[in-house]
Amino acid sequence: VNNDSDRDGFSNIAEKKAGTNPLDVASHPTLKDTDKDGKPDKDEMGKDSDKYSKSDVVESAILDNDSDGVVDELDSDDADPKNDSDGDGVSNIDEKSAGTNPLDKNEKPEVKEENTTVEENNVTTTTDETAKDTNNTPATVESKEEANTTEDAAVDESGVQKEIRDLLQLEHIKFEVDSSIITPEGIETIKKIYAILKKYPNKKMEIAGHTDSDGDAAYNQNLSQERVDMVKKALIQFGLNGENFTTKGYGESKPLVPNDSPENKAKNRRVEFILIGE
């Protein structure tokens, strides 16, 4: 059971993982310096320097050591910003500067050939920059309206939600125990979700987080919120538009099944994607 013996807001398991004393209210993870910036976590818990919507100490769980726009968990070489994670011939840092996705080999900056006219290399892009020329030859990219017609004609309005739901019935987004840190297996699942969502660039969704009933209800609600915030940030790192997503942690308040067995508790620990406005 996820007890919090000293009632400091952190479960015994979380304190054991952090290396603090679960029996001492004055010893808890926020006294640590998670991001190694010289400031204790307790002074950063409420700060949100980049206005992303989550505190600095929570965001420090996703690191980008070489500042190349690819988080360390997804970066094949997190010490070299000139690394080319997607193998498209353009470094991560150059793709970050150009605004293209350093994890998608089919998306890279346009390179203009010498001795060609400006007219030959003009590219029409969408207003939200979700489509880019994917090679070095002249190309015309569909307008936002044309893309909508093409995509939405092929699927019904609830297609995106069904595709993700079907995927998450087979595999869950997994996190470290009592943590918002996404496991490598969880990252692989998010990659698949990204591939689905990329086909629907204008759909808006709520990312909903749920836990089982172990531990304190307030703690579970906070944990579920931190987890879905991390999922959203990972999707943004992959190149999706963050404005398309809201996040909501429901904690243990919406179980699928009774929390009366380990199997049922596992079913209740989940992340859901809910289509908004349709």
Summary of the structure (lengths in Angstrom):
residues: 278
radius of gyration: 21.3
end to end distance: 39.6
largest distance: 72.7
contacts: 792
relative contact order: 0.12
helix: 35%
strand: 7%
